[in-house]
């Protein structure tokens, strides 16, 4: 665990030093509406990934359990008939 943390910290240290030494000052203006579009795009991608994982989560769990979706539906129907 300490190796992973050490490697991660050394990577971030190298990354920050690299950009601190090799960046050039740029006199540019980013319009706030452009930033809004970027944030919306990132949020859309994250929401889509979350929705996709949620949809396929049940199928993935069933794959590990060894049950099929049809068997679970039949069990639910039989259980409802008993009540």
N, CA, C and O atoms as a GROMACS GRO file, in nm:
protein
  332
    1UNK      N    1   0.082  -0.118   0.000
    1UNK     CA    2   0.000   0.000   0.000
    1UNK      C    3   0.087   0.126   0.000
    1UNK      O    4   0.056   0.225  -0.066
    2UNK      N    5   0.196   0.120   0.076
    2UNK     CA    6   0.285   0.236   0.082
    2UNK      C    7   0.353   0.261  -0.051
    2UNK      O    8   0.382   0.375  -0.086
    3UNK      N    9   0.380   0.152  -0.128
    3UNK     CA   10   0.442   0.169  -0.259
    3UNK      C   11   0.347   0.242  -0.354
    3UNK      O   12   0.390   0.327  -0.432
    4UNK      N   13   0.220   0.208  -0.347
    4UNK     CA   14   0.123   0.271  -0.436
    4UNK      C   15   0.110   0.419  -0.403
    4UNK      O   16   0.107   0.503  -0.493
    5UNK      N   17   0.103   0.451  -0.274
    5UNK     CA   18   0.091   0.591  -0.232
    5UNK      C   19   0.218   0.666  -0.270
    5UNK      O   20   0.211   0.780  -0.317
    6UNK      N   21   0.334   0.604  -0.249
    6UNK     CA   22   0.461   0.668  -0.285
    6UNK      C   23   0.472   0.694  -0.434
    6UNK      O   24   0.517   0.801  -0.475
    7UNK      N   25   0.430   0.597  -0.516
    7UNK     CA   26   0.434   0.615  -0.661
    7UNK      C   27   0.337   0.724  -0.705
    7UNK      O   28   0.367   0.803  -0.794
    8UNK      N   29   0.220   0.727  -0.643
    8UNK     CA   30   0.121   0.828  -0.679
    8UNK      C   31   0.171   0.967  -0.644
    8UNK      O   32   0.159   1.060  -0.724
    9UNK      N   33   0.227   0.981  -0.525
    9UNK     CA   34   0.279   1.112  -0.485
    9UNK      C   35   0.396   1.155  -0.573
    9UNK      O   36   0.407   1.273  -0.608
   10UNK      N   37   0.484   1.062  -0.608
   10UNK     CA   38   0.596   1.098  -0.694
   10UNK      C   39   0.548   1.137  -0.834
   10UNK      O   40   0.605   1.226  -0.897
   11UNK      N   41   0.443   1.070  -0.882
   11UNK     CA   42   0.387   1.107  -1.013
   11UNK      C   43   0.332   1.249  -1.009
   11UNK      O   44   0.360   1.329  -1.098
   12UNK      N   45   0.253   1.281  -0.906
   12UNK     CA   46   0.196   1.415  -0.895
   12UNK      C   47   0.306   1.520  -0.877
   12UNK      O   48   0.294   1.630  -0.931
   13UNK      N   49   0.410   1.488  -0.804
   13UNK     CA   50   0.522   1.580  -0.787
   13UNK      C   51   0.589   1.607  -0.922
   13UNK      O   52   0.615   1.723  -0.956
   14UNK      N   53   0.619   1.502  -0.997
   14UNK     CA   54   0.680   1.516  -1.129
   14UNK      C   55   0.589   1.595  -1.222
   14UNK      O   56   0.634   1.684  -1.294
   15UNK      N   57   0.460   1.562  -1.220
   15UNK     CA   58   0.362   1.627  -1.305
   15UNK      C   59   0.358   1.777  -1.278
   15UNK      O   60   0.360   1.858  -1.371
   16UNK      N   61   0.351   1.815  -1.150
   16UNK     CA   62   0.345   1.957  -1.114
   16UNK      C   63   0.476   2.029  -1.147
   16UNK      O   64   0.473   2.141  -1.196
   17UNK      N   65   0.589   1.966  -1.120
   17UNK     CA   66   0.718   2.028  -1.154
   17UNK      C   67   0.733   2.046  -1.304
   17UNK      O   68   0.782   2.150  -1.349
   18UNK      N   69   0.690   1.947  -1.382
   18UNK     CA   70   0.699   1.954  -1.527
   18UNK      C   71   0.621   2.074  -1.579
   18UNK      O   72   0.673   2.152  -1.659
   19UNK      N   73   0.497   2.088  -1.534
   19UNK     CA   74   0.416   2.198  -1.584
   19UNK      C   75   0.457   2.332  -1.526
   19UNK      O   76   0.438   2.435  -1.590
   20UNK      N   77   0.514   2.333  -1.407
   20UNK     CA   78   0.561   2.460  -1.351
   20UNK      C   79   0.683   2.510  -1.428
   20UNK      O   80   0.700   2.631  -1.445
   21UNK      N   81   0.768   2.420  -1.475
   21UNK     CA   82   0.890   2.459  -1.545
   21UNK      C   83   0.869   2.486  -1.694
   21UNK      O   84   0.936   2.572  -1.751
   22UNK      N   85   0.778   2.415  -1.756
   22UNK     CA   86   0.766   2.421  -1.902
   22UNK      C   87   0.638   2.486  -1.952
   22UNK      O   88   0.599   2.462  -2.067
   23UNK      N   89   0.572   2.567  -1.872
   23UNK     CA   90   0.454   2.637  -1.922
   23UNK      C   91   0.491   2.778  -1.964
   23UNK      O   92   0.583   2.839  -1.911
   24UNK      N   93   0.418   2.826  -2.060
   24UNK     CA   94   0.438   2.962  -2.110
   24UNK      C   95   0.317   3.047  -2.073
   24UNK      O   96   0.204   2.997  -2.073
   25UNK      N   97   0.339   3.172  -2.041
   25UNK     CA   98   0.222   3.256  -2.011
   25UNK      C   99   0.143   3.283  -2.139
   25UNK      O  100   0.199   3.321  -2.242
   26UNK      N  101   0.016   3.263  -2.130
   26UNK     CA  102  -0.071   3.282  -2.245
   26UNK      C  103  -0.176   3.386  -2.207
   26UNK      O  104  -0.238   3.377  -2.102
   27UNK      N  105  -0.193   3.483  -2.292
   27UNK     CA  106  -0.290   3.588  -2.267
   27UNK      C  107  -0.415   3.557  -2.349
   27UNK      O  108  -0.435   3.608  -2.459
   28UNK      N  109  -0.498   3.471  -2.292
   28UNK     CA  110  -0.618   3.428  -2.362
   28UNK      C  111  -0.737   3.444  -2.270
   28UNK      O  112  -0.723   3.452  -2.148
   29UNK      N  113  -0.852   3.449  -2.330
   29UNK     CA  114  -0.975   3.467  -2.254
   29UNK      C  115  -1.067   3.349  -2.285
   29UNK      O  116  -1.093   3.318  -2.402
   30UNK      N  117  -1.114   3.284  -2.182
   30UNK     CA  118  -1.212   3.177  -2.199
   30UNK      C  119  -1.347   3.232  -2.158
   30UNK      O  120  -1.366   3.272  -2.044
   31UNK      N  121  -1.438   3.234  -2.251
   31UNK     CA  122  -1.571   3.286  -2.226
   31UNK      C  123  -1.643   3.198  -2.124
   31UNK      O  124  -1.634   3.076  -2.133
   32UNK      N  125  -1.714   3.255  -2.029
   32UNK     CA  126  -1.784   3.173  -1.929
   32UNK      C  127  -1.885   3.075  -1.991
   32UNK      O  128  -1.908   2.967  -1.937
   33UNK      N  129  -1.943   3.113  -2.103
   33UNK     CA  130  -2.038   3.020  -2.166
   33UNK      C  131  -1.965   2.897  -2.222
   33UNK      O  132  -2.022   2.788  -2.224
   34UNK      N  133  -1.841   2.914  -2.266
   34UNK     CA  134  -1.764   2.800  -2.314
   34UNK      C  135  -1.733   2.705  -2.199
   34UNK      O  136  -1.737   2.583  -2.216
   35UNK      N  137  -1.703   2.760  -2.083
   35UNK     CA  138  -1.677   2.676  -1.966
   35UNK      C  139  -1.804   2.601  -1.926
   35UNK      O  140  -1.798   2.485  -1.885
   36UNK      N  141  -1.918   2.667  -1.939
   36UNK     CA  142  -2.045   2.603  -1.908
   36UNK      C  143  -2.068   2.484  -2.001
   36UNK      O  144  -2.114   2.379  -1.956
   37UNK      N  145  -2.037   2.499  -2.128
   37UNK     CA  146  -2.052   2.387  -2.223
   37UNK      C  147  -1.958   2.272  -2.186
   37UNK      O  148  -1.996   2.156  -2.196
   38UNK      N  149  -1.839   2.304  -2.145
   38UNK     CA  150  -1.744   2.200  -2.105
   38UNK      C  151  -1.795   2.126  -1.983
   38UNK      O  152  -1.791   2.003  -1.978
   39UNK      N  153  -1.844   2.199  -1.884
   39UNK     CA  154  -1.897   2.137  -1.762
   39UNK      C  155  -2.018   2.050  -1.796
   39UNK      O  156  -2.032   1.940  -1.743
   40UNK      N  157  -2.106   2.098  -1.883
   40UNK     CA  158  -2.222   2.019  -1.923
   40UNK      C  159  -2.181   1.892  -1.995
   40UNK      O  160  -2.240   1.786  -1.975
   41UNK      N  161  -2.079   1.902  -2.079
   41UNK     CA  162  -2.031   1.783  -2.149
   41UNK      C  163  -1.975   1.679  -2.054
   41UNK      O  164  -2.005   1.560  -2.066
   42UNK      N  165  -1.893   1.725  -1.960
   42UNK     CA  166  -1.834   1.632  -1.862
   42UNK      C  167  -1.944   1.571  -1.775
   42UNK      O  168  -1.942   1.451  -1.748
   43UNK      N  169  -2.039   1.654  -1.731
   43UNK     CA  170  -2.149   1.603  -1.649
   43UNK      C  171  -2.233   1.502  -1.727
   43UNK      O  172  -2.274   1.401  -1.672
   44UNK      N  173  -2.257   1.530  -1.854
   44UNK     CA  174  -2.334   1.437  -1.937
   44UNK      C  175  -2.265   1.302  -1.951
   44UNK      O  176  -2.330   1.198  -1.944
   45UNK      N  177  -2.135   1.304  -1.970
   45UNK     CA  178  -2.060   1.179  -1.982
   45UNK      C  179  -2.065   1.102  -1.851
   45UNK      O  180  -2.086   0.980  -1.851
   46UNK      N  181  -2.046   1.170  -1.739
   46UNK     CA  182  -2.049   1.103  -1.609
   46UNK      C  183  -2.187   1.045  -1.579
   46UNK      O  184  -2.198   0.934  -1.526
   47UNK      N  185  -2.292   1.118  -1.611
   47UNK     CA  186  -2.427   1.069  -1.588
   47UNK      C  187  -2.456   0.949  -1.677
   47UNK      O  188  -2.518   0.853  -1.633
   48UNK      N  189  -2.412   0.954  -1.802
   48UNK     CA  190  -2.434   0.842  -1.893
   48UNK      C  191  -2.360   0.717  -1.846
   48UNK      O  192  -2.414   0.607  -1.853
   49UNK      N  193  -2.237   0.735  -1.799
   49UNK     CA  194  -2.162   0.620  -1.746
   49UNK      C  195  -2.230   0.562  -1.623
   49UNK      O  196  -2.240   0.440  -1.608
   50UNK      N  197  -2.276   0.650  -1.534
   50UNK     CA  198  -2.346   0.603  -1.415
   50UNK      C  199  -2.474   0.529  -1.450
   50UNK      O  200  -2.505   0.426  -1.390
   51UNK      N  201  -2.549   0.581  -1.546
   51UNK     CA  202  -2.673   0.514  -1.587
   51UNK      C  203  -2.642   0.380  -1.651
   51UNK      O  204  -2.712   0.281  -1.626
   52UNK      N  205  -2.540   0.376  -1.734
   52UNK     CA  206  -2.502   0.248  -1.797
   52UNK      C  207  -2.459   0.145  -1.696
   52UNK      O  208  -2.496   0.028  -1.706
   53UNK      N  209  -2.381   0.187  -1.598
   53UNK     CA  210  -2.338   0.093  -1.494
   53UNK      C  211  -2.457   0.046  -1.410
   53UNK      O  212  -2.462  -0.071  -1.371
   54UNK      N  213  -2.551   0.135  -1.383
   54UNK     CA  214  -2.669   0.097  -1.305
   54UNK      C  215  -2.754  -0.003  -1.382
   54UNK      O  216  -2.806  -0.098  -1.324
   55UNK      N  217  -2.769   0.019  -1.511
   55UNK     CA  218  -2.852  -0.071  -1.592
   55UNK      C  219  -2.790  -0.210  -1.599
   55UNK      O  220  -2.860  -0.310  -1.586
   56UNK      N  221  -2.660  -0.215  -1.619
   56UNK     CA  222  -2.595  -0.344  -1.635
   56UNK      C  223  -2.549  -0.406  -1.504
   56UNK      O  224  -2.497  -0.517  -1.504
   57UNK      N  225  -2.566  -0.335  -1.394
   57UNK     CA  226  -2.524  -0.388  -1.264
   57UNK      C  227  -2.599  -0.517  -1.230
   57UNK      O  228  -2.538  -0.613  -1.183
   58UNK      N  229  -2.728  -0.518  -1.253
   58UNK     CA  230  -2.806  -0.636  -1.221
   58UNK      C  231  -2.763  -0.755  -1.307
   58UNK      O  232  -2.756  -0.868  -1.259
   59UNK      N  233  -2.736  -0.729  -1.433
   59UNK     CA  234  -2.692  -0.837  -1.522
   59UNK      C  235  -2.555  -0.890  -1.480
   59UNK      O  236  -2.530  -1.011  -1.486
   60UNK      N  237  -2.468  -0.800  -1.438
   60UNK     CA  238  -2.335  -0.843  -1.394
   60UNK      C  239  -2.345  -0.925  -1.267
   60UNK      O  240  -2.277  -1.027  -1.253
   61UNK      N  241  -2.429  -0.881  -1.172
   61UNK     CA  242  -2.447  -0.957  -1.048
   61UNK      C  243  -2.508  -1.094  -1.077
   61UNK      O  244  -2.468  -1.193  -1.015
   62UNK      N  245  -2.604  -1.100  -1.168
   62UNK     CA  246  -2.665  -1.228  -1.204
   62UNK      C  247  -2.562  -1.320  -1.268
   62UNK      O  248  -2.567  -1.442  -1.248
   63UNK      N  249  -2.471  -1.265  -1.344
   63UNK     CA  250  -2.368  -1.344  -1.407
   63UNK      C  251  -2.282  -1.412  -1.302
   63UNK      O  252  -2.246  -1.529  -1.317
   64UNK      N  253  -2.247  -1.339  -1.194
   64UNK     CA  254  -2.166  -1.396  -1.088
   64UNK      C  255  -2.245  -1.494  -1.002
   64UNK      O  256  -2.189  -1.590  -0.950
   65UNK      N  257  -2.375  -1.469  -0.986
   65UNK     CA  258  -2.459  -1.558  -0.905
   65UNK      C  259  -2.492  -1.687  -0.981
   65UNK      O  260  -2.514  -1.791  -0.919
   66UNK      N  261  -2.495  -1.680  -1.112
   66UNK     CA  262  -2.525  -1.797  -1.192
   66UNK      C  263  -2.672  -1.810  -1.225
   66UNK      O  264  -2.714  -1.912  -1.280
   67UNK      N  265  -2.751  -1.710  -1.193
   67UNK     CA  266  -2.893  -1.712  -1.226
   67UNK      C  267  -2.918  -1.634  -1.353
   67UNK      O  268  -2.843  -1.543  -1.388
   68UNK      N  269  -3.023  -1.674  -1.420
   68UNK     CA  270  -3.063  -1.600  -1.538
   68UNK      C  271  -3.180  -1.511  -1.503
   68UNK      O  272  -3.249  -1.534  -1.404
   69UNK      N  273  -3.203  -1.411  -1.583
   69UNK     CA  274  -3.311  -1.316  -1.556
   69UNK      C  275  -3.447  -1.385  -1.565
   69UNK      O  276  -3.538  -1.352  -1.489
   70UNK      N  277  -3.461  -1.481  -1.658
   70UNK     CA  278  -3.588  -1.550  -1.674
   70UNK      C  279  -3.623  -1.632  -1.549
   70UNK      O  280  -3.739  -1.636  -1.508
   71UNK      N  281  -3.524  -1.695  -1.488
   71UNK     CA  282  -3.549  -1.774  -1.368
   71UNK      C  283  -3.595  -1.687  -1.254
   71UNK      O  284  -3.684  -1.726  -1.178
   72UNK      N  285  -3.536  -1.570  -1.239
   72UNK     CA  286  -3.576  -1.479  -1.132
   72UNK      C  287  -3.718  -1.430  -1.153
   72UNK      O  288  -3.794  -1.417  -1.057
   73UNK      N  289  -3.755  -1.401  -1.277
   73UNK     CA  290  -3.891  -1.356  -1.304
   73UNK      C  291  -3.992  -1.465  -1.273
   73UNK      O  292  -4.098  -1.437  -1.218
   74UNK      N  293  -3.959  -1.590  -1.307
   74UNK     CA  294  -4.048  -1.702  -1.277
   74UNK      C  295  -4.063  -1.720  -1.127
   74UNK      O  296  -4.173  -1.746  -1.079
   75UNK      N  297  -3.954  -1.705  -1.052
   75UNK     CA  298  -3.961  -1.716  -0.907
   75UNK      C  299  -4.048  -1.606  -0.848
   75UNK      O  300  -4.124  -1.632  -0.754
   76UNK      N  301  -4.039  -1.485  -0.900
   76UNK     CA  302  -4.121  -1.375  -0.850
   76UNK      C  303  -4.268  -1.400  -0.880
   76UNK      O  304  -4.353  -1.372  -0.796
   77UNK      N  305  -4.298  -1.452  -0.999
   77UNK     CA  306  -4.437  -1.479  -1.037
   77UNK      C  307  -4.494  -1.588  -0.947
   77UNK      O  308  -4.606  -1.576  -0.899
   78UNK      N  309  -4.418  -1.695  -0.925
   78UNK     CA  310  -4.465  -1.803  -0.839
   78UNK      C  311  -4.488  -1.754  -0.698
   78UNK      O  312  -4.585  -1.794  -0.633
   79UNK      N  313  -4.401  -1.667  -0.649
   79UNK     CA  314  -4.415  -1.614  -0.514
   79UNK      C  315  -4.541  -1.530  -0.502
   79UNK      O  316  -4.610  -1.534  -0.399
   80UNK      N  317  -4.572  -1.453  -0.605
   80UNK     CA  318  -4.692  -1.370  -0.602
   80UNK      C  319  -4.818  -1.454  -0.607
   80UNK      O  320  -4.920  -1.416  -0.548
   81UNK      N  321  -4.814  -1.568  -0.676
   81UNK     CA  322  -4.930  -1.655  -0.684
   81UNK      C  323  -4.962  -1.718  -0.550
   81UNK      O  324  -5.078  -1.744  -0.520
   82UNK      N  325  -4.862  -1.742  -0.469
   82UNK     CA  326  -4.883  -1.806  -0.339
   82UNK      C  327  -4.957  -1.713  -0.245
   82UNK      O  328  -5.036  -1.760  -0.163
   83UNK      N  329  -4.934  -1.584  -0.254
   83UNK     CA  330  -5.000  -1.489  -0.164
   83UNK      C  331  -5.142  -1.482  -0.192
   83UNK      O  332  -5.214  -1.406  -0.127
   0.00000   0.00000   0.00000
